[in-house]
Structure formats: C-alpha cells, structure tokens
Amino acid sequence: MAFIQENTIHIDLGLSKTYTLIQFTDVHVVTYDLTSDDHQAIEKAKENERIWKQLRLDFAKKYNDTYDSNILLSSKDCLKHLIDYTNSSSPDLVLLTGDIIDYYSPSNYDYLKKSVKNLSSPYVFSCGNHETPSEHFDSICKENCDYSQFEFDDFIVISLNNSNRKIKSSQLNNLKMTLGKEKPILLAMHIPIMTSYNQHEFSQLDDYFSMKYNGCDAVTTEFIQLVSTSDLIKAVFCGHIHGSLISKIAPHKHQYCCSSGLIGHVNKIIIK
C-alpha cells in the first residue's frame, strides 16, 4: 500500500472527449517559522499537528477508509505528496475543496500559496471553515472566494464558499446566471448538502457536518432546491466530513465527499 489512496469516479455527460479532474481536501496543514520568536504560535502549531495525527485515524476508522498505517506523515508532507501525485497525473483541473490549511497565519498562508503555485494544472479553490476569514485567500481563490468558475468547452466547474454553512444572495444569483449558459455544471465546495434524499446518511453526523435543506435561511434553502432540481447541475464534490461518503441529493444526482488528505485520499474524476 502507498500513501495516496485513489478513488475513481466516473461522470457520464455524453461528451466527445474525456476529461480528468483530481480532488483533494482537508489536509489541515500547520507550519511555523523556526526563526520566529513567537513561541505561543509555535506551540499552537505543534499541538494542532498532534491533534490531527490522532483525529485522522479516528475518522478513518469511523468511515472504514483505507490508509497505510506505516505512512503517517506530517501535514506539510501530506500536502507535498498530494501535489506531487496531482502533477504526475496531469489532470485538466484540480479541485481543492477546503481546509487545506488548519487556520490562517502568515506561515500557513505562505506555505499554501507556494504549494498551489507548484501545481502544474489549473485549479479551483473552495474555502473551508478553517480558511477564515475568506478575504485573506482572495489571491489563492483568484480574486473571488465566494464564487469562481472554470469553463471548459463542454462543461463548467463552479467553486463556492459555503464555509459557514450558508449561501449568499450574490452566490445564488451568480449560479442562476451561469445556468443561463445551458452547459452541464459540476459544483465544488467544502461542506456537503443534506436533502431529504440523503438525510439518513447525514442524520448520523452532527449538524456541523452539513448544510441542511430544512431549518436554514431562505437564500440557502433556494440554493439547495436549485441544485437539487436543475438538470444542468450534474454532481457535487465536497469534503469536510473527513470520510468517503457518496450519497444522492436528488434521485439522479450524486454528491461525493472526499476523505481526508491527511490519509492520502484523492478523488480521480473521469468525465466523458
């Protein structure tokens, strides 16, 4: 067994050519500057690294996710391996779906920025709940963390910031405008959606782990209804739960939660 655990997903859009996307999420990188005099920041980084070293195993056991128990890397090394794997795969697009770093700090941000610059393929970046405030990540999100998109000839990938389990009016309006292009759409975001179709799977998780179709504000409710009912929105790719979970948010629409990058999980998405 190796560090990278590749999960292959096939999406049939009836295209004349094949595309490959790579998704990874929830690496929770923590760094610190060895020359820093900020001993409190250094101790925080070391403690968070210790916490995630145990949590990665707890989540893996909870979801029965595979990993190589002989390869438990530091969070920095995890990200490096994920970047190296992604570059070796030469995908058409990379989906970074949040919590790539564990919290904002100058050291963590700099490491993230250098890491994404090392990607040889284009990418979209969705802020996670650990990447707050999202305004700090505008340059990594390519100027708009709330809503960005990558348009291929045959389909569109939209990246959304739903890190507070809500959707803004501006995001909903942008989605409606993009739907007007009449192209198939894949959604990438950090926190998964819970609907009446997958509530059994998510009822076993705390409220923290999903954006729910009931009990949320009017804009978020409309967004979830639109995603669930639009024939143009083909699938949702997310993370946050630190486990591999495939569910349906509507009868013919799948949502793919990618497990943690801390145990080497990636989704290799083949679109044809």
N, C-alpha and C positions, 0 to 999 in steps of 0.2 A: 504494500500500500504506500501511497505517497501523500504529501501534504494536500495537494489540490484534489478536491472531490467534485468532479464534473457531473452536473445533472443536465441532460439534454432534453430540450423542449421543442416540439415541432408545431409550428403555426402555419396552417394552410390558408393562404389568401388567394390562391389561384393565379399566382404570378408567373411570368415567363422566365424569370431568373431567380436564383436563390441568394438570400442574404444571411449573414451570421451576426448575431449580437451576443455580447458577453455581459452578464450582470454579476456584480458582487456588492456586498452591503455589510454593515455592522462589523467593522474592523476595530473600532474604538481605540485608535492609536493614541498613545500618550508618550510625550517626549519631554526632555528637559535639557537645558543648556548646562553642560558640565562646568562652564566657566562662570555660571551665574552665582551671585551672592544671595539670591532669593531662596533660602533653604526651605521655606514653607512650600513654595511651588515645587521644588524638587521632591519633597516628602509626599506631597499630594499626588504627583505623577507616579511615584513608586508604589504608593498604596493602591491607586486605581489599577495599576498593572497587576498587582497581586489579586485584587478583587476579580478582575476579568479572567485571570488564569483559572480560577475556580468556577466562575459562572459559565464559562464556555463549556465546561464538562457537564455542569448541571443541566444546561439547555440541551446539549447533545443527547444526554440520557432521556430527558423528557420527551424528545421527538424521535428517539431512536435513529438519530443522524449518525452516519459513519464518519470516522476520523481516524487518523493514525496516532495512536496513543504514544508512539515513540517520537513524534514530531510536534511538540508543544512550544511554538515559537513565541518570541516577544511580539507585541502588537506591531512594532515597526517592521520586523522581519516578515510578519504575515502580509502586510501591505506590499512589501517589496516582492514577495513571491507571487502575489496576485497580479501585480503589474507585469512582472516577467512572463507569467503564464499568458496574460492577455496579449502582450506584444507578440509572443510566439504564435498565437492563434490568428493574428491579423484580422480581427473582426471588422465589419463595416461600421459598427458603432458600439460604444461601451456605455452601459447603464450603471451609474454609481448612485445607489438608492439610499444614501443617508447613513449617518453615524459612522462615517469613515474615520473621523477623529472623535475622541471621547468628550472633549469640551474645548471651548475656544481659549487659546492662549497664544501669544506670539510664536512660541516654539512649535506648538501643534499646528498652527495655521501655516507656518513656513514649510513644515515637513509635508503637509497636504499639498500645498501649491507646487512644491518641487516634484512630488510624486505624480500628480496629474500631468505635469509638463513632460514627464518621461513616457507617457502613453503615446504610442505611435499611431493610434487610431483616434478619430473624433469621439467625443463623449458628451453625455448629458449628466448633470449633477443635480440630485434632489436633496435638499437639506433634510437632515433628520432632527429629532428632538434634542440631540446632543450638539447640533451645529446651530447654536443660537447666540446672539441674535443673527438672523439670516443676512442682515445687511453687511456683516463682516465678510460674507462669502460671495459678494456680487461678482468679483473678478473671476472667481472659480466657476460660478454659475453662468458666466458670460453675460453679465450685466443685469440679469433679471432672475433672481432665485425663485420668485413666486410662480413664474410661468416661462418656460422656454421650449423650443421645439427644434427637431432636426427633420428636415423633409427630404425624403428620397423621391425618386421618380414615381414609385408605386405605392408608397405609404408614408405616414408621418408618425414620429415618436414624440410624444409630449411629456415633458418633465414638470411636475407640480410640487410645490412646497405645501405639504399638509402636516407639518411637524407639530402643530398644536391641535391636531385632530379636527380642524375646521377648514373650510374653503371660503375665500373672499369673493365678493361680487365681481371684482376685476378678473379673477381667475375663471369664474364661471362664464363671464362674457367673452373672454378670450377663447375658451373652449368652444362656445357656440359659433364664434367667427371661424375657427379652424374647421369645424364640422361643415361649414359652407363650402369648403374646397372639394367636398364629396370624395375624399380619399380615405382608405382604411387607416385607423388610428390605434396605436399601442400607447398605453399610459404607463409612466414610470413615476413612482412616488414612494415615500418611506413607509407610511402607516397604511395597512390594508383596510379595505372596506368590509363591513359586516352588513349583509342584507338578510331578507327572510329566507333566502336560498342557502346561505352558509352559516346561519346563526347557530346551528348545532355545533359546528367546529369551533366557532369563536365564543360560544357560551361557556366553554371550558377554560377560557382565558380571562384575565382581569380586564375591566373596561379600558385600562391604559393601553391595551394592545390592539385596538381597532377604532375605526371611525364608523360609528353606528348609524344605520338608516332611521332609527327611531330615537327620539329624545335629543336630537341635535337641532341647531338653528335652521331657519328657513332656507338660507342660501346653501348650506351643506346638504340639506335634505334634497333640494332641487338638483344639486350636482350628482348625488348618488342615484337619484331617479334617472337622470340623463345618461349617466354612464351605464346604468343597468339596461336601459331601453333602446339606446341608439344602436342601429345596425352597423354603423361605421366604426364604433369603438369595439375592437376585437378581443382585447385582453388587457389585464392589469398586472404589472410587475412591481413588487414591493419587498420590504424586509421587516425590520422592527421586532418581530416575534422571536428571532434567534432560532428558528427552526424551519425545516422544509414543510410547507403546507400548501397543497393545491386544493382549491375549492371553487365553487360556482357562485358568482354574484347574480347570475340570471341563468335561465335554462341552457343556453348555448354559449355562455361567456365565462371563461376561466380567469381566476386570479392566482398568480404564482408568487408565493412568499419564499424568498431565497433564504437559506440558512446562513449562519454567521461566517464572515470571512476569517474570523479567529480560528476556525477549524478547517479553513481552506475551501469552503463551499462556493461554487460558482454555478450560475445558470448559463448554459450554452444554448442560445435560442436560434433555431433554424427556421427561417421564414421563406416560404416558396409559394 
